[in-house]
Each structure stands twice: as C-alpha cells, then as structure tokens.
Amino acid sequence: MMLNVTEVAEVISPCVKLCKIDNETGLCSGCLRTIAEITVWSKADRDTKLQIWKKIDERKLHAESN
C-alpha cells in the first residue's frame, strides 16, 4: 500500500536511512530518489516534494513490472 502523501499536511521524507546510489540507475536503493532529488528535498516546497513522491511511485511500479 502506497502512502497517499497528498493527505498529509507536511510531506514526509521518503528517506529510509538505507543510502546507497546505484551506479547504473543513479537512484538511491533505499528511497529511489536521484541525487538531485535528495539534495533539493530539504528546501523544496510542498508541490515539488509531491512531484518527487509521484516519481518514486512510478519507479516502484516500473520495478515491480520488470
């Protein structure tokens, strides 16, 4: 079950403290964010954070279908 982050007042960070960037995909193996997404998170506005969550959900779906 995916978290519906649009229902949360403060957007929760996707970080799960398993930080390791995969050299092939460029994604963190823990949270599935890019380095750019990780870097911008702390200063990002709500809409940007929600966009990042949407990308993470899309990446999860793509990984599950492979």
C-alpha positions in Angstrom: 0.0 0.0 0.0 1.4 3.4 -1.0 1.3 6.4 1.2 -1.2 9.0 0.0 1.1 12.0 0.7 -1.5 14.5 -0.6 -3.5 13.8 2.6 -0.6 14.8 4.9 -0.1 18.4 5.9 3.7 18.1 6.0 5.1 16.0 3.2 7.1 13.1 4.8 10.6 12.5 3.5 10.9 9.2 1.6 14.3 8.6 3.2 14.6 5.2 4.9 18.2 5.5 6.0 19.5 3.0 3.5 21.5 5.4 1.4 23.4 3.9 -1.5 23.3 5.3 -5.0 23.1 2.6 -7.7 25.7 3.4 -10.4 23.5 2.0 -13.2 20.3 3.7 -12.4 21.5 6.8 -10.4 18.9 6.1 -7.8 19.2 5.6 -4.1 18.5 1.9 -3.4 16.6 2.9 -0.2 14.3 5.7 -1.3 14.5 5.6 -5.1 15.4 9.2 -5.4 18.1 10.8 -7.6 21.0 12.7 -6.0 19.4 15.9 -7.3 16.0 15.0 -5.6 17.8 14.1 -2.4 19.7 17.4 -2.4 16.7 19.6 -3.1 14.4 17.9 -0.6 15.1 20.0 2.5 14.5 23.3 0.7 11.7 22.1 -1.7 8.2 23.4 -1.5 5.2 21.1 -1.0 4.4 20.8 -4.7 8.0 19.8 -5.5 8.0 17.2 -2.8 4.7 15.8 -4.1 6.2 15.6 -7.6 9.2 13.7 -6.2 6.9 11.3 -4.4 5.0 10.8 -7.7 8.3 9.9 -9.5 9.2 7.5 -6.7 5.8 5.8 -7.0 6.3 5.5 -10.8 9.7 4.0 -10.3 8.3 1.4 -7.8 5.6 0.4 -10.3 8.2 0.1 -13.1 10.4 -2.0 -10.9 7.5 -4.3 -9.9 6.5 -4.8 -13.5 10.1 -5.9 -14.5 
